[in-house]
Amino acid sequence: MAAPLIAGLAVAAAAYAGRYGIQAWQAFKASPPRMRKFYEGGFQSKMTRREAALILGVREGTPPDKVKEAHRRVMVANHPDAGGSHYLASKVNEAKDVMLGKTKNNGSAF
């Protein structure tokens, strides 16, 4: 007597789960892709390693090859020849130098 009731509840639960799965999938397909959020600025007078990592979108302990790849990616978005700012391009370059240890620690050019 209880077996048909349990079977009916199992079928109902599976139907609700399937409906929820289909709705979630349709919402996922309809949502726009997330854009990568970059560092918004508020630069310090002397760039620190933490600030450089935030600008490039990497962690402070990132290997040099990944730092160069991140620099290239951010520079493409901010290059002066592509409508970017000379100031931002210089800060991106300074961030790469700080992360690679090539800076003289004399502050920004600006």
JOKALIN-V406413 format. One line per field, one symbol per residue. psi: psi as a letter, one per 30 degrees, with the letter a starting at -180 (. if undefined). A space follows every 50 residues. Layout:
psi=???
This chain:
psi=efeeeeeeeeeeeeeeeeeeeeeeeeeeefklkkkkklkfahklejklee eeeeefhllfgkleeeeeeeeeeeeefgkefggakeeeeeeeeeeeeeef gglghgalf.
